Amino acid sequence: MTRWIQKITFFFEMRSFGVCDWWARKLGIKSSKVRLFFIYASFVALGSPIIIYLAMGWILENKHFFKFQKRRKTIWEL
């Protein structure tokens, strides 16, 4: 039974999107605090933060589609 739980845990750890880690790096806090926020917010808001989490995960996984070209500086802006 514990082996089965370990397999499930490993599956979700490998498939996690890194949303909490990304937010933690951007905000300069521990990722465990961001995870707790998502957990508590899911209970309070009846699961709607899960939809936001999945949307952010999809964006982070496909961020190469959202890259904008940086504008080159002209000689006058140097």
Secondary structure, 3 states (H helix, E strand, C coil): CHHHHHHHHHHHHHHCCCHHHHHHHHHCCCHHHHHHHHHHHHHHCCCHHHHHHHHHHHHHHCHHHCCCCCCCCCCCCC
